[in-house]
Amino acid sequence: MTEPTDADGDTTGPPAPAAGPVPHRRRGPAAVLGDLRAVDGALYAAVAATPTPALDRALRRLSHAADHSRISLAIAAALAAGGPRPRRAALVGVGAVAVASVSANLLGKRLVRRARPDREAARVTVDRRVPMPASASFPSGHTASAVAFAIAVGVVLPGAAVPLGALASAVGYSRVHTGVHYPGDVAAGAVLGIASAAAALTASSAVGRGPGGGPAGRRH
């Protein structure tokens, strides 16, 4: 039995469903994380590909000088030679560095275990390079400590906030410029530094108030 045809001989039947928009699929956290990593890698590659011969040596030296928070500790030592307020700033700053260092190196890096960037593949020029650390890449401990110190000291000594903040920013960027960190590692380190400074300042305020809620050492 054949199907009925129209005047032109075409087979008739039920109309085909009209084409509609393809439903948008929700992307899971893994896909979003993949996109963020792609952007992170693209930013790293862009920095590596940008020729900056006038900056390479200075940023390499800055990155190396920031190892083990040497710059922050040197500034803290200079502040400690001042009056009571600079000494308090130095103490809080060193405390913030300690919190940031422990959080980044003993917690963050061990939990995330992100591999270091491939400087060879990105063609990071030799003039920029510092020794590649053996630890995990995420987060940037240099950035965390520098930001923690800058904020903690800047709260106690507002006049130091801008120069120390600029120094911390330069340290963070130097870690990307020298090829040992992705920009995302530095951003996470900065967030961790802010939290570490807040913790150190809170602890300092609690100690300063003393057990009775008033200034420590105050007699009633």
N, C-alpha and C positions, 0 to 999 in steps of 0.2 A: 504494500500500500504506500502510495507516494503522498508527500505533503503538498498542500495546495500552494500554487504559485501565483504571483501577481501577473499583471499584463506583460511585463518584460521577462517573465520566466524566472524571476528570483524566488527563492524559497522563503516563505514567511514563517515567522515563529515569534516567540516572546522577545520583546526588545531587550537589548543588552543593558546591563546596569550602567547608569551614567557615571562617568569618572569623577571622582571627588578628591578633595585634598587628602594627602596621606597623613594619617594621624601621627601627631608628634609623640615620639617615645621619650619617656623620662630617662634622663641619664643618671646613672648611679654615682655614688661617691668615687668609685674607682676611675670612672671616665673623667670626672671633674679633676681628680688628682692628676690624671695623665695629661690633661690640658695644661694644668698649672706647671707641671714639670717641663712640658714642651716650651712654654713661655720662658721659664727659668733658664732652660738650656739655650734658647735663642738670645736672651739678654747676655748670657755669659759669652756666647760666640761673637756677639756684636762688640762687646768690650775687647775681646781678644783680637778682633780683626781691625780695630781702630788704631792707626799708628799714632803714638804719642811719645816720641823719643825724648822730648824735653821733660816729661814727667816720670818716665820709667825708672830712672835711678833713684829719684827722691822717694817715690812710693815704695820701691823695693826696700830702701833703707828704713822707711817708716814702719812697714810691715814687720821687718826683722826686729826693730827696736821695741815693738809692742809685744814681743814674745814674753810670756810669763808676767805680763802686766808691768814690765819694767818702767815704762813711761809714767804710768799712774802711780806706782810706788815711789818714783823719784819726786814727783810733784807732791805726794803726801809727805815725804820727808822734809821738803822745803816748807810746807805749810806747818808742820809740827814745830818748826823753829820759831813760829810767830806767837801771837797772843792766844788767849783761851779759845776764841771763836775759830781761828784757823786750825788750832789743834783739834777741836771738835770736828771740824770739817774733814780733816785728815783721817781721824778715827772712823767716822761714818763712811768715808769713801773707801777705806781699806776693807771695812766690814762688808760693804756692797760688792766689792771685787771678790771677796771670799765666797759670798753667797752665789754670785754669778758663775764663778769658776767651778764650784762644786755642782751647781745645777746643770751647767753645760756639759762638763766633762764626765761626771759620774752618773748623770741621769739622761740628759738629752741624747748624747752621742751613743750611749749604750742601748737606748730604747729604739732609736730610729735606724741607726747603722747605715746611713746613706754613704755610698761610695764617693770618693773624691773625684773631681772633674778630670777628664782626660786632656791634659795640656797638649800632648802631642797631636791629638786629633784636632783640637781647636787652634793649633799653631800659635800658641802663646810664645812671643819672642823671648829668646834666652835672656835678654837684658832686663826683663821684668821678674825673672824667676827667683823665688826663695825656696828653701828645701820643702818638699812636699811632706806634710805631717803624716804619721802613720795612723792617726786616729780617724774616726768617722767624720764626715763633712758637716752634718747637721746637728746642732746649730753652730754658728761661728762663735767660739769661745773668746777670741780676741775682741770681737764686737760687743759681746755681752758684758765683758769686764770693763771695756772702755766706756760704754754707755752707762753702766751702773755707777762707775766712779764719777762721771761728768754730772749726772743728775743728783747724786747724793751730795757731792760737794757744792754743786750749784744751788741747792736748796738752802744750805747753811751759809754759803757765801754767794749771794746773787751776782756779784760782780764777776765771778769766775764762770758763770753758767754758759755764756756765749763762747768764749775761747775754748773751754773744755768740750762743749758740744760740737764745735767745729773740728776739734782734734779727734773726737770719737767718730765723727762722720768720715773723716779722712782715713782713720784706721780701718773702719768697716769697708770702705771702697777699695783700699789697698789690698784687701784679701781677695777681692774679685779681680783686680787689676793684675795681681801677681799669679793668678790662675789657680789658687788653692781652695777657693770657695765659689759656689754658685750665689747669685744675688739673693735667692730665697734663704740660703743659710744665714746670710748677713741680716736680712729682715727679721728672721726668727731670733737671731742673737740680740738684736736691738730690743725686741719685745721682752725677751728674757732679762735684759739689762734693766729695763724700766721696772719690771717686777722685783728684781733683786734690790734696786735702790729703794723702792717703797718698803720692802721688808726691813732693810737696814735702818732706814729713817724711823720706822715704827718702833723697832727695838731700841733705838737710841732715845726716842721720846719716852718710852716706858721706863728705861733706866734713869733718865733725867728726872722723872716725876717721883721716883723713889717708892717704897712700899706703902707709904701713907697717902699717895696720890699727889703729894706736893713735890717741890724740887728736892732732889737727893741731897742729903747732908743737912737739910734745914732742921733746926731745932724749934720745937714748939713749947 
